Amino acid sequence: MSYVRNLIPLLAERFADDSEHELILLLYKKHSAEIGVVPASVELIEIERERGGAERVLWEKLIVPKLVKKCKVDVFYTPYQLAPKVHGVKTVTMIRNMEAFLFGRYSYDLKNYLRNIVLRLSSIRTLNRSDRVIAVSAFAESQCTVDLKMSVDKVVKIYHGRDTRFSAQPHMQDDDTLKKVGIEKDYIFTCGSILPYRRVEYIIEAFSRWSEAEKCQLVIAGSGNDKRYETLIANLIASSPVASNILMVGHVSPETMRVLYRRCRLFVTTTDIEACPNMGIEALSSGCNILSSDNQPMPEIFGSAATYATSDHLTDLVIDLDNSYKSADASNNAALNRASNFCWNRCAVQTFEALTSWD
């Protein structure tokens, strides 16, 4: 939804200004309000009832192709790596979930393990039969061209943009927001889906061994659906000597997230797998001091605006945590400068070209 909220209005404006092409949006009705106003020249088809699970898969496979044909569509774009194939129509998809290809390195519960197997097979099938694939980073692009052996001409790299609502500028209500979620002192911040590839346990273990942990808090935002991993994280926190300083705030509002980023002393991520991490661009936009794993595409996104750690070496991670925390500035100007490389307007222009330019 972050991608859709930011991109769709700009993409719709681009189509509205173009006399050769028109845009038809197929959306759940409940998401239309989140996207905002789109030009009157853009046709909007709203789906009244949201579907899930097998019902959604069947609906997409059986009904969506009929809608595409009925609307006499020339190019069918799905901003994900799962989409039905509509014969006689050019299909554009997007690779934006690397977990499906690399999940075998981690211990998932049975439900999520089976889900990832299905997602991997379905993703490969969708991407291979697409006429064009949008990759959100060079790392995702290499998954297509190297691992899946696609033609380089078929894959277009387009980065996500920067949401300008994330900034380093403090607001008057920030302190009240922090108190409401239980933050009472300087804090280290990490966020994202609580899943095995995010390696949140590395951060908890390093924080628990860190000599300065009594003086600050570790704040973890996000939620997950892997019961085995949730149990692991809960047990680590319960057994930590500084458990009272580890705060899991779960899923919070976008407004609260913006405060958590800009007011943290240090943003830490030990993730192993990302495509083009929104959390990374949000941390840059917020002027965070950043300590990150050295797995791609994190260096691709952060550049020189972060300190990199080999997160699976616990002793080294504790040292990196200590050094980064003590040297943290009020605002990381390198991060703010790096954030300017990511632009939703540019993303919209490049996406428009990917959808409309065909030999």
C-alpha positions, 0 to 999 in steps of 0.5 A: 500500500505504501507503493500504491499510495505514493505512485498511483496519483502521480502515475494517473496524472502522467496518463491524464496529460498524455493524449495517446494512452489512458489508464484504468485502475482496478482497486478494492473500494476500501483502498480508493480513499487511501490513494486520494484524488485521481484525474477524471480522465482516469477510469476507476473500477472498484471491487466492493468486497475484499477477497482472501486466500483461495477465493482471491486466487480463483477470482484473479485467475477467472474474473480479472482476465475477463475484465481486462478483455472487456475493457479492451486493455493493451497492457495489463500491469500488476505491481507484484510478482503474482498475476494471471496471464491474459492472452493477447495482452502485454503483461507487466509485473514487478519483482518486489518480494525476495523472500520467496526465492531465498527463504530456504536459509531460515527456519519457518513454521510449517504454514509459512514454509509451505506458503513460501514454496507456493509463492516461489513457484508461482512467482517464477511462473508469473515473471517468466511469462511476463512481457516486462518485469519491473525490478525495484533494485539491482539486487532484485534485477539480478534475481531475474537476469542471473538466477532466472536467466531472463533477457536483460531487455525484459527487466527494467530497474525502477527504485521506489521513491521517498515519502516526503512526510518522513523528515528529520524536522521534530514536531511539537507533539513528538514527545506525547507520541513517544510517551503513548507508546511507552518510550521514556528515554533515548532509544534504538529503533528497528522495524519491519515484518517480524519474520525470520529473514529480518534477524531481529534476534541478532539485535535483541541479543546484541542489545542484551550484551551491550554495556550501555543497554541500561541507559536506553531502550530498544524499540521494535515496531512491526508484526509477523505471522510466523508462530515459531519466530514469534516464540523465539523473539518472545523468549529472547526478550523474556530472558534478557537481563535488560528485558524491561528496556526492550519495547515491542510496539507492534503495528503503529500508525504511519504518523507514529512511525514517522516520529519513531524514525526521526526521534531515535538515537540510532536506527538498526536493521539486520535484515538478510533479504530485501528488494527495495526496503521502504524502511531504508528509504524512510530512515534516510528521509528521517535523517537517522543514524543508521547501522545496517547489515551488509547484505544487498541491497542495503548498501545499494540503498544506503550508500555511504550514509550508513555503518555496515555490520556483519550481523551474524557475528554477535561480538562484532555487532555489539561493538558496532552498536556501541560505536554507532550509538556513541557517535550518533549525531542529532541528524545524519546529513549524509542520510538526508542527502542520500534520500534525495536519490529516491523520488516518486515523481521519477518513479512515476515517469519511469513506470509510465515509460515501462508501460507505454514504450514498446518496440 
